[in-house]
Amino acid sequence: MPSTPPPRAASDLAQGASGPTAEPTTRPDDGAAAPAAALVGIADALPSAPRVARLRLGHGKGLWQFAAWLPALIVLVPMFGIVAALGAGDANTRAILSHMLDTVLPEYALNSLRISLAVAVGVLAMGVSSAWLVVHYAFPGRRVLAWALILPLAMPAYVTAYAYTDFLQFSGPVQTALRQTLGVDRLSAFPEIRSWYGAAWVFAGAFYPYVYLLARTAFLDHSQRFLEAARTLGCTPWQAFWRVALPLARPALVAAVALVLMETLADYGAVAYFGVPTFTTGIYRAWLSMGDRVAAAQLSVCLLAAVLVLLTLEARGRARLRYYGAPGRAPTTARRTVLKGGRGWLATLLCLLPLVIGFLLPAVIMLRLAVSELDQVPWSRYGEWVYNTVRLAGAAAFVASLFAIVLGYAQRQAPGRATRAAVRLVGVGYAIPGAVIALGILTPVLRLDTWLGDLFGADGLVLAGTAGVLIYAYLVRFLPAALQSVDAGFARISPNLDASSRSLGVGGWSMLRRVHLPLLRGSVLTAALLVFVDVMKELPATLALRPFNMDTLAVVTSHLAADERLAEAAVPALTLVAVGLLPVLVLARAIARRA
């Protein structure tokens, strides 16, 4: 997974998909930048100033490149762990792999493939159609739907799976009502929610906002002149969409679908609850049920190969996210066509349907379960679950934000190929499934525990099974999300401020502390919030690496749902949704400004 920029965090998607953020430029008539430009000129006029600046930059470049590569090497440790585990197999491992190859491995591949294909079709249908309608047409409820369509980002896929299972299973309200109405004992033709197509339904509803956000931004950035030109050449609205707008948005759609499929392949909670065997569930089965980490590592390689393909597609799509209009002319604001009567309400229904599937219906179902059986919730332990979750998420958010600041500042101080390569390697963590990260971390940690035990005579495990290892897994997984926000904050700081600071004798860490950090306060808080929410919802790595007797809200929700105690699982699940709404509402506010 090298040579790929990290997938964009949700807060970045609303700002546009037109490529990397350009550094602000300074013109001579910029009043705010005039003092800085004057100081740079004075420094350049002094005979020794250029030489001193070059010496300082050259002396510190190696240090900042090391600071950039340190997080990259930390992210690569799980990959090294997987590779190390591959060469540690024995006859038992070969027997397990041979048995899996003859029995379940083809099923893992088939289910992963058909779920991915179905999800890709579903998110494209829901995301592109709703984005096109919101951007180019005016209809009842459009301004609300423009931002409400991203609400499924707050709903973990496994929570959606629990809700639909309660709603659509044999004893659920839908089948019960149909049996009573039809006077039958069983509905043999009713689709089974616990199936691969049920999982695809859940994933499509949970992940379509990725496509909606990038498609909406692409449609907004397209100049209205292109569509008007197509209409004057005789194209119908459908032909203009299919032959002009869609090709222009294709790179953004490729990147969005690649992100969706990476999330789909990485999911464990929903497919495990539905009993659908995929590569992710197979890794856990080989690791925990069969007790062979080497076999699980070899399955992880298969999953990583699929992710590599998706990362390559996403990188190529991101590289083509460019839009060039006429020189000196801004894109024309889209003039929305007013849809009246039945056509307007049909557009409202089409945009409302994805929102109902991905957020409103699951939220109502879980809320009904929570309210109906509040007395079943173990309130005595609820505070402990919240405390564990907040403690782990807070620590991971702090460490990830700190690493993101150092890495972002290193890019600013030592730009070049080496630093860019380190940043791209850091971005790989966001695409690695949590199960693979957990397995890749545990292999070197166990070896380190053995070495520490021999060195200090310690009995048992020293590092494995501690909160520190779990926070490390969170750092590998979610550091790219923090880096995106912090990097965007650095891009908004003019390079003239750096030059002015150096001319006044302030550089290195002192410049970061005295100049950049005060200006980065908002970006750092956003980065911490994104990581905090992602960690709270993370399930696969938490299940595998958490300390004994330390349950988080995500783990408790999964365990209660696995025991078919959905009413008890509803309260911790809704807590996760409520916290997940925080960054989504921030993003929704930004979208509402452009609605």
C-alpha positions as CSV (number, residue, x, y, z in Angstrom):
1,M,0.0,0.0,0.0
2,P,2.8,2.5,-0.6
3,S,2.7,5.6,-2.7
4,T,-0.8,6.6,-1.8
5,P,-2.0,9.7,-0.1
6,P,-4.2,9.0,2.9
7,P,-8.0,8.9,2.3
8,R,-9.7,12.1,3.2
9,A,-11.3,12.5,6.6
10,A,-15.0,13.4,6.6
11,S,-14.3,17.0,7.5
12,D,-12.2,17.3,4.3
13,L,-14.7,15.9,2.0
14,A,-17.1,18.8,2.3
15,Q,-14.4,21.3,1.4
16,G,-14.0,20.0,-2.1
17,A,-12.4,17.3,-4.1
18,S,-10.4,19.4,-6.5
19,G,-7.0,18.2,-5.4
20,P,-4.5,19.2,-2.7
21,T,-5.0,22.5,-1.0
22,A,-3.0,25.1,-2.6
23,E,-0.7,27.2,-0.4
24,P,-1.9,30.8,-0.1
25,T,0.1,33.2,-2.1
26,T,1.0,36.8,-1.2
27,R,0.7,39.8,-3.4
28,P,2.6,43.1,-2.9
29,D,-0.7,44.9,-2.2
30,D,-1.8,42.5,0.6
31,G,-1.9,44.8,3.6
32,A,-1.8,42.0,6.2
33,A,1.3,40.5,4.5
34,A,3.2,43.7,3.9
35,P,5.1,43.7,7.2
36,A,6.2,40.1,6.6
37,A,7.3,40.8,3.1
38,A,9.2,43.9,4.3
39,L,11.0,41.8,7.0
40,V,11.9,39.2,4.4
41,G,13.4,41.9,2.2
42,I,15.4,43.3,5.0
43,A,16.8,39.9,5.9
44,D,17.7,39.3,2.3
45,A,19.5,42.6,2.1
46,L,21.9,41.7,4.9
47,P,25.0,40.0,3.7
48,S,25.0,37.2,6.2
49,A,21.2,36.6,6.4
50,P,20.9,34.2,3.4
51,R,23.8,32.1,4.4
52,V,22.6,31.9,8.0
53,A,19.1,30.8,6.8
54,R,20.6,28.2,4.5
55,L,22.8,26.8,7.3
56,R,19.9,26.6,9.7
57,L,17.7,24.9,7.1
58,G,20.3,22.5,6.0
59,H,21.3,21.6,9.6
60,G,17.7,20.8,10.6
61,K,16.5,19.1,7.4
62,G,17.7,15.7,8.5
63,L,16.1,16.0,11.9
64,W,12.7,16.9,10.3
65,Q,13.0,14.1,7.8
66,F,13.6,11.7,10.7
67,A,10.5,13.3,12.5
68,A,8.5,12.5,9.4
69,W,9.7,9.0,9.0
70,L,9.2,8.0,12.6
71,P,5.4,7.9,12.4
72,A,5.7,6.1,9.0
73,L,7.9,3.3,10.5
74,I,5.4,3.0,13.4
75,V,2.6,2.5,10.9
76,L,4.6,-0.1,9.0
77,V,5.2,-2.3,12.1
78,P,1.9,-4.2,11.6
79,M,3.0,-4.9,8.1
80,F,6.3,-6.2,9.3
81,G,4.5,-8.3,11.8
82,I,2.3,-9.9,9.2
83,V,5.4,-10.7,7.0
84,A,7.3,-12.1,10.0
85,A,4.3,-14.4,10.9
86,L,4.2,-15.8,7.4
87,G,7.6,-17.4,7.8
88,A,6.8,-19.0,11.2
89,G,4.4,-21.7,10.1
90,D,4.7,-25.4,10.8
91,A,3.0,-28.6,9.6
92,N,-0.1,-27.7,11.6
93,T,-0.3,-24.3,9.9
94,R,0.0,-26.0,6.4
95,A,-2.7,-28.4,7.4
96,I,-5.1,-25.6,8.5
97,L,-4.4,-23.6,5.3
98,S,-4.9,-26.6,3.1
99,H,-8.2,-27.4,4.9
100,M,-9.4,-23.8,4.5
101,L,-8.4,-23.7,0.9
102,D,-10.5,-26.8,0.2
103,T,-13.5,-25.8,2.2
104,V,-14.1,-22.1,3.2
105,L,-11.5,-19.9,1.4
106,P,-13.5,-19.9,-1.9
107,E,-16.6,-18.9,0.1
108,Y,-14.6,-16.1,1.8
109,A,-13.5,-14.8,-1.6
110,L,-17.0,-15.1,-3.2
111,N,-18.8,-13.4,-0.3
112,S,-16.3,-10.6,-0.1
113,L,-16.5,-10.1,-3.9
114,R,-20.3,-10.1,-4.2
115,I,-20.8,-7.9,-1.2
116,S,-18.3,-5.4,-2.6
117,L,-20.0,-5.3,-6.0
118,A,-23.4,-4.9,-4.6
119,V,-22.3,-2.1,-2.2
120,A,-20.5,-0.3,-5.1
121,V,-23.7,-0.3,-7.1
122,G,-25.8,0.7,-4.2
123,V,-23.7,3.6,-3.0
124,L,-23.3,4.9,-6.6
125,A,-27.1,4.8,-7.2
126,M,-27.9,6.6,-3.9
127,G,-25.0,9.0,-3.7
128,V,-24.9,10.2,-7.3
129,S,-28.7,10.6,-7.7
130,S,-29.1,12.5,-4.4
131,A,-26.1,14.7,-5.1
132,W,-27.3,15.6,-8.6
133,L,-30.8,16.4,-7.4
134,V,-29.6,18.5,-4.5
135,V,-27.2,20.5,-6.7
136,H,-29.2,21.1,-9.8
137,Y,-32.9,21.1,-8.7
138,A,-35.1,23.0,-6.2
139,F,-37.7,20.9,-4.5
140,P,-39.4,20.7,-1.1
141,G,-37.0,20.0,1.7
142,R,-33.8,20.4,-0.5
143,R,-31.9,22.7,2.0
144,V,-32.5,20.3,4.8
145,L,-31.7,17.2,2.8
146,A,-28.5,18.8,1.5
147,W,-26.8,18.3,4.9
148,A,-29.1,15.6,6.4
149,L,-27.9,13.1,3.8
150,I,-24.6,12.8,5.6
151,L,-26.1,11.7,8.9
152,P,-25.4,7.9,8.3
153,L,-21.7,8.7,8.9
154,A,-22.6,8.8,12.6
155,M,-24.2,5.4,12.6
156,P,-21.7,2.4,12.8
157,A,-22.5,-0.3,10.3
158,Y,-22.8,-2.9,13.0
159,V,-25.5,-0.9,14.8
160,T,-27.4,-0.6,11.6
161,A,-27.2,-4.4,11.3
162,Y,-28.6,-4.9,14.8
163,A,-31.5,-2.6,14.1
164,Y,-32.5,-4.2,10.8
165,T,-32.2,-7.7,12.3
166,D,-34.7,-6.8,15.0
167,F,-37.0,-5.1,12.5
168,L,-36.9,-7.8,9.7
169,Q,-36.3,-11.1,11.4
170,F,-38.9,-13.8,11.9
171,S,-40.1,-12.5,15.3
172,G,-39.7,-8.8,14.2
173,P,-42.7,-6.4,13.7
174,V,-42.6,-6.6,9.9
175,Q,-42.9,-10.4,9.5
176,T,-45.2,-10.7,12.4
177,A,-47.6,-8.1,10.9
178,L,-47.5,-9.8,7.5
179,R,-48.2,-13.2,8.9
180,Q,-51.2,-11.9,10.8
181,T,-52.5,-10.1,7.8
182,L,-52.1,-13.0,5.4
183,G,-53.1,-15.6,7.9
184,V,-50.0,-17.8,7.4
185,D,-47.5,-19.3,9.8
186,R,-44.4,-18.6,7.7
187,L,-43.3,-16.3,4.9
188,S,-41.1,-18.5,2.8
189,A,-40.5,-15.9,0.2
190,F,-39.5,-13.1,2.6
191,P,-35.8,-12.2,2.1
192,E,-33.4,-13.3,4.9
193,I,-31.7,-10.2,6.5
194,R,-28.8,-12.4,7.8
195,S,-27.3,-13.0,4.4
196,W,-24.7,-11.5,2.1
197,Y,-27.3,-9.3,0.4
198,G,-28.5,-8.2,3.8
199,A,-24.9,-7.2,4.7
200,A,-24.7,-5.3,1.3
201,W,-27.9,-3.5,2.1
202,V,-26.5,-2.4,5.5
203,F,-23.2,-1.2,4.1
204,A,-24.8,0.7,1.2
205,G,-27.0,2.6,3.6
206,A,-24.1,3.3,6.0
207,F,-21.4,4.3,3.4
208,Y,-23.2,6.1,0.6
209,P,-22.4,9.5,2.2
210,Y,-18.8,9.1,1.0
211,V,-20.1,9.1,-2.6
212,Y,-22.7,11.8,-1.9
213,L,-20.1,14.2,-0.5
214,L,-17.5,13.8,-3.3
215,A,-20.2,13.7,-6.1
216,R,-21.9,16.8,-4.7
217,T,-18.6,18.7,-4.5
218,A,-17.8,17.7,-8.1
219,F,-21.1,18.8,-9.4
220,L,-20.8,22.1,-7.6
221,D,-17.4,22.7,-9.0
222,H,-18.4,22.0,-12.6
223,S,-19.0,25.1,-14.5
224,Q,-22.7,25.6,-15.4
225,R,-21.4,26.8,-18.8
226,F,-20.5,23.2,-19.7
227,L,-24.1,22.0,-19.0
228,E,-25.6,25.0,-20.8
229,A,-23.3,24.4,-23.8
230,A,-24.5,20.8,-23.9
231,R,-28.1,21.9,-23.8
232,T,-27.6,24.3,-26.7
233,L,-26.1,21.5,-28.7
234,G,-29.4,19.6,-28.4
235,C,-28.7,17.4,-25.3
236,T,-31.6,16.6,-23.1
237,P,-31.1,16.9,-19.3
238,W,-30.4,13.2,-19.0
239,Q,-27.9,13.3,-21.9
240,A,-26.1,16.3,-20.3
241,F,-25.8,14.4,-17.1
242,W,-24.6,11.2,-18.7
243,R,-22.3,12.7,-21.3
244,V,-20.9,15.8,-19.6
245,A,-21.4,15.9,-15.8
246,L,-20.7,12.2,-15.1
247,P,-17.4,12.0,-17.0
248,L,-16.2,15.2,-15.2
249,A,-17.1,13.6,-11.8
250,R,-15.7,10.2,-12.6
251,P,-12.3,10.6,-10.8
252,A,-14.1,11.7,-7.6
253,L,-16.5,8.8,-7.9
254,V,-13.7,6.3,-8.3
255,A,-12.0,7.7,-5.2
256,A,-15.3,7.6,-3.2
257,V,-16.2,4.0,-4.2
258,A,-12.6,2.9,-3.3
259,L,-13.0,4.4,0.1
260,V,-16.4,2.7,0.5
261,L,-15.0,-0.7,-0.5
262,M,-12.1,-0.4,1.9
263,E,-14.6,0.2,4.7
264,T,-16.7,-2.7,3.5
265,L,-13.7,-5.1,3.4
266,A,-12.5,-3.9,6.8
267,D,-15.8,-4.4,8.6
268,Y,-16.2,-7.2,11.1
269,G,-19.2,-6.4,13.3
270,A,-21.9,-6.5,10.7
271,V,-20.8,-9.6,8.8
272,A,-19.9,-11.5,12.0
273,Y,-23.4,-10.8,13.4
274,F,-25.1,-11.8,10.1
275,G,-23.0,-15.0,10.1
276,V,-21.6,-14.2,6.6
277,P,-18.1,-15.7,6.1
278,T,-15.7,-13.1,4.6
279,F,-11.9,-12.6,4.8
280,T,-12.3,-10.5,8.0
281,T,-14.3,-13.1,9.9
282,G,-12.0,-15.8,8.5
283,I,-9.0,-14.1,10.0
284,Y,-10.7,-14.1,13.4
285,R,-11.8,-17.8,13.0
286,A,-8.3,-18.9,12.1
287,W,-6.7,-16.8,14.9
288,L,-9.1,-17.3,17.8
289,S,-11.0,-20.5,17.0
290,M,-8.2,-22.5,15.4
291,G,-5.5,-20.9,17.5
292,D,-3.1,-20.3,14.5
293,R,-1.9,-16.8,14.0
294,V,0.2,-17.8,11.0
295,A,-2.8,-19.0,9.1
296,A,-4.6,-15.8,10.1
297,A,-1.6,-13.8,8.8
298,Q,-1.7,-15.6,5.5
299,L,-5.4,-14.8,5.2
300,S,-4.6,-11.2,6.0
301,V,-2.2,-11.1,3.0
302,C,-5.2,-12.0,0.8
303,L,-7.2,-9.1,2.3
304,L,-4.3,-6.7,2.0
305,A,-3.9,-7.6,-1.6
306,A,-7.5,-6.6,-2.2
307,V,-7.0,-3.3,-0.3
308,L,-3.9,-2.7,-2.4
309,V,-5.9,-2.8,-5.5
310,L,-8.5,-0.4,-4.0
311,L,-5.8,2.0,-2.8
312,T,-4.2,2.1,-6.3
313,L,-7.6,2.9,-7.8
314,E,-8.2,5.6,-5.2
315,A,-4.8,7.1,-5.7
316,R,-5.2,7.2,-9.5
317,G,-8.7,8.7,-9.0
318,R,-7.3,11.3,-6.6
319,A,-4.5,12.2,-8.9
320,R,-7.1,13.1,-11.6
321,L,-9.2,15.2,-9.3
322,R,-8.6,18.4,-11.2
323,Y,-11.0,20.9,-12.8
324,Y,-9.8,23.7,-15.1
325,G,-12.1,26.5,-16.1
326,A,-11.5,29.5,-18.3
327,P,-8.5,31.6,-17.1
328,G,-9.6,34.3,-14.7
329,R,-13.2,33.2,-14.5
330,A,-14.8,31.4,-11.5
331,P,-17.2,28.6,-12.1
332,T,-20.7,29.8,-12.6
333,T,-23.1,29.0,-9.8
334,A,-25.6,26.4,-10.8
335,R,-29.1,27.7,-11.6
336,R,-31.4,25.2,-10.1
337,T,-34.5,24.0,-12.0
338,V,-37.6,24.3,-9.9
339,L,-39.5,21.1,-9.7
340,K,-43.2,21.6,-8.8
341,G,-46.0,19.3,-7.9
342,G,-45.5,15.6,-8.2
343,R,-42.1,15.9,-9.7
344,G,-40.9,18.0,-6.8
345,W,-42.2,15.5,-4.2
346,L,-40.7,12.6,-6.2
347,A,-37.3,14.3,-6.0
348,T,-37.8,14.7,-2.2
349,L,-38.7,11.1,-1.9
350,L,-35.7,9.9,-3.9
351,C,-33.4,12.0,-1.6
352,L,-35.2,11.0,1.5
353,L,-35.0,7.2,0.8
354,P,-31.2,6.9,1.4
355,L,-31.4,8.9,4.6
356,V,-34.2,6.6,5.9
357,I,-32.3,3.5,5.0
358,G,-29.0,4.6,6.5
359,F,-30.0,6.6,9.5
360,L,-33.6,7.4,10.3
361,L,-35.1,3.9,10.4
362,P,-32.2,2.3,12.3
363,A,-32.1,5.2,14.8
364,V,-35.9,4.9,15.4
365,I,-35.6,1.1,15.8
366,M,-32.8,1.3,18.3
367,L,-34.6,4.1,20.2
368,R,-37.8,2.0,20.4
369,L,-35.8,-0.9,21.8
370,A,-34.0,1.3,24.3
371,V,-37.2,3.0,25.6
372,S,-39.3,-0.3,25.7
373,E,-36.8,-2.1,28.0
374,L,-34.8,0.5,29.9
375,D,-35.1,-1.6,33.0
376,Q,-33.0,-4.4,31.3
377,V,-30.0,-2.1,30.8
378,P,-27.2,-2.9,33.4
379,W,-26.9,0.7,34.5
380,S,-24.5,-0.3,37.3
381,R,-21.8,-1.1,34.7
382,Y,-22.8,1.5,32.1
383,G,-20.6,4.2,33.7
384,E,-17.6,1.8,33.6
385,W,-18.2,1.2,29.9
386,V,-18.4,4.9,29.2
387,Y,-15.3,5.6,31.3
388,N,-13.2,3.0,29.5
389,T,-14.4,4.2,26.1
390,V,-13.7,7.9,26.8
391,R,-10.3,7.1,28.4
392,L,-9.1,5.1,25.4
393,A,-10.5,7.4,22.9
394,G,-9.1,10.5,24.6
395,A,-5.6,9.0,24.9
396,A,-5.6,8.0,21.3
397,A,-6.9,11.4,20.1
398,F,-4.2,13.1,22.1
399,V,-1.4,10.9,20.8
400,A,-2.6,11.1,17.2
401,S,-3.0,14.9,17.3
402,L,0.6,15.2,18.6
403,F,2.0,12.9,15.9
404,A,0.0,14.8,13.3
405,I,1.4,18.1,14.4
406,V,5.0,16.8,14.3
407,L,4.4,15.2,10.9
408,G,2.7,18.3,9.4
409,Y,5.4,20.6,10.7
410,A,8.1,18.2,9.3
411,Q,6.5,18.5,5.9
412,R,6.7,22.3,6.2
413,Q,10.3,22.4,7.4
414,A,11.8,19.7,5.1
415,P,9.7,19.3,2.0
416,G,10.9,16.8,-0.5
417,R,10.5,13.3,-1.8
418,A,11.5,11.6,1.4
419,T,9.0,13.5,3.5
420,R,6.2,13.0,0.9
421,A,6.9,9.3,0.9
422,A,6.7,9.2,4.7
423,V,3.3,11.0,4.6
424,R,2.0,8.5,2.1
425,L,3.1,5.6,4.1
426,V,1.3,7.1,7.2
427,G,-1.8,7.3,5.1
428,V,-1.7,3.5,4.6
429,G,-3.0,2.9,8.2
430,Y,-6.4,4.2,7.4
431,A,-6.9,1.5,4.8
432,I,-5.6,-1.4,6.9
433,P,-8.5,-3.4,8.4
434,G,-8.6,-3.4,12.2
435,A,-8.3,-7.2,12.3
436,V,-5.1,-7.1,10.3
437,I,-3.6,-4.3,12.4
438,A,-4.3,-6.2,15.6
439,L,-2.7,-9.4,14.2
440,G,0.3,-7.5,12.8
441,I,0.9,-5.7,16.1
442,L,0.5,-8.8,18.3
443,T,3.3,-10.7,16.6
444,P,6.1,-8.3,17.4
445,V,4.7,-7.5,20.8
446,L,4.7,-11.1,21.8
447,R,8.3,-11.5,20.7
448,L,9.2,-8.3,22.6
449,D,7.4,-9.7,25.7
450,T,9.5,-12.9,25.4
451,W,12.7,-10.8,25.2
452,L,11.7,-8.6,28.2
453,G,10.8,-11.7,30.2
454,D,14.2,-13.2,29.6
455,L,16.0,-9.9,30.3
456,F,14.2,-9.0,33.5
457,G,12.9,-12.4,34.6
458,A,9.3,-11.3,34.3
459,D,6.6,-13.9,34.4
460,G,3.7,-13.7,31.9
461,L,3.0,-10.9,29.4
462,V,4.4,-7.5,29.9
463,L,3.0,-5.4,27.0
464,A,0.4,-7.7,25.3
465,G,-3.1,-7.2,26.7
466,T,-2.4,-3.7,27.9
467,A,-4.1,-0.4,27.0
468,G,-0.9,0.9,25.5
469,V,-0.9,-1.7,22.8
470,L,-4.6,-0.9,22.0
471,I,-3.8,2.8,21.8
472,Y,-1.0,2.0,19.5
473,A,-3.4,0.1,17.2
474,Y,-5.7,3.1,17.2
475,L,-2.8,5.4,16.3
476,V,-1.9,3.2,13.3
477,R,-5.5,3.1,12.2
478,F,-6.6,6.7,12.7
479,L,-3.5,8.9,12.5
480,P,-4.2,9.7,8.8
481,A,-7.6,11.3,9.8
482,A,-5.8,13.6,12.3
483,L,-3.1,14.4,9.8
484,Q,-5.6,15.5,7.1
485,S,-7.1,18.1,9.4
486,V,-3.8,19.4,10.8
487,D,-2.2,19.4,7.3
488,A,-5.1,21.5,6.0
489,G,-4.5,23.9,8.9
490,F,-0.8,24.2,8.0
491,A,-1.7,24.9,4.4
492,R,-3.7,28.0,5.5
493,I,-0.6,29.5,7.2
494,S,1.3,31.7,4.9
495,P,5.0,30.8,4.3
496,N,5.9,34.4,4.8
497,L,5.2,34.0,8.5
498,D,7.9,31.3,8.7
499,A,10.4,33.5,6.9
500,S,9.6,36.5,9.2
501,S,10.0,34.3,12.2
502,R,13.4,33.1,11.1
503,S,14.5,36.6,10.3
504,L,13.7,37.5,13.9
505,G,15.6,34.5,15.3
506,V,12.7,32.2,15.9
507,G,12.9,28.8,14.3
508,G,12.5,25.1,14.8
509,W,10.4,24.0,17.7
510,S,10.2,27.5,19.0
511,M,8.5,28.6,15.8
512,L,6.0,25.7,16.1
513,R,5.2,26.6,19.7
514,R,5.0,30.4,19.4
515,V,3.7,30.9,15.8
516,H,2.0,27.8,14.4
517,L,0.2,26.2,17.3
518,P,-1.9,29.3,18.2
519,L,-3.0,29.4,14.5
520,L,-3.6,25.6,14.4
521,R,-5.9,25.5,17.5
522,G,-9.1,24.9,15.5
523,S,-7.5,22.3,13.1
524,V,-6.0,20.3,16.0
525,L,-9.3,20.3,17.9
526,T,-11.0,19.0,14.8
527,A,-8.4,16.3,14.4
528,A,-8.7,15.2,18.0
529,L,-12.5,15.1,17.6
530,L,-12.4,13.0,14.5
531,V,-10.0,10.5,16.1
532,F,-12.0,10.4,19.3
533,V,-15.2,9.5,17.5
534,D,-13.5,6.9,15.2
535,V,-11.9,5.2,18.2
536,M,-15.2,5.1,20.1
537,K,-16.8,3.2,17.2
538,E,-13.9,0.9,16.4
539,L,-14.6,-2.8,17.0
540,P,-12.2,-5.4,15.4
541,A,-8.9,-4.2,16.9
542,T,-10.6,-3.5,20.3
543,L,-12.0,-7.0,20.5
544,A,-8.6,-8.5,19.8
545,L,-6.3,-6.3,21.8
546,R,-8.3,-4.9,24.7
547,P,-7.0,-5.7,28.3
548,F,-8.9,-8.4,30.2
549,N,-12.0,-7.1,31.9
550,M,-11.9,-3.8,30.0
551,D,-15.1,-3.5,28.0
552,T,-15.9,-0.5,25.8
553,L,-19.3,0.6,24.5
554,A,-18.5,-0.9,21.1
555,V,-17.4,-4.3,22.6
556,V,-20.4,-4.4,24.9
557,T,-22.8,-3.6,22.1
558,S,-21.3,-6.4,20.0
559,H,-21.5,-8.9,22.9
560,L,-25.0,-8.1,23.8
561,A,-26.2,-8.3,20.2
562,A,-24.4,-11.6,19.7
563,D,-26.4,-12.9,22.7
564,E,-29.6,-11.6,21.1
565,R,-30.0,-9.1,23.8
566,L,-30.7,-6.3,21.4
567,A,-32.8,-4.2,23.9
568,E,-29.9,-4.1,26.3
569,A,-27.5,-3.3,23.4
570,A,-29.6,-0.4,22.3
571,V,-28.5,2.1,24.9
572,P,-24.7,1.8,24.4
573,A,-25.3,1.7,20.6
574,L,-27.3,4.9,20.8
575,T,-24.5,6.5,22.9
576,L,-22.1,5.7,20.1
577,V,-24.4,7.3,17.6
578,A,-24.9,10.4,19.7
579,V,-21.2,11.0,20.0
580,G,-20.7,10.2,16.3
581,L,-23.1,13.0,15.5
582,L,-20.7,15.7,16.8
583,P,-18.3,15.8,13.8
584,V,-21.1,15.0,11.4
585,L,-23.0,18.1,12.6
586,V,-19.9,20.2,12.2
587,L,-19.6,18.9,8.6
588,A,-23.4,19.5,8.1
589,R,-23.0,23.1,9.2
590,A,-20.3,23.6,6.5
591,I,-22.5,22.0,3.9
592,A,-25.5,24.1,4.9
593,R,-23.6,27.3,4.1
594,R,-23.3,26.1,0.4
595,A,-26.8,24.8,0.2
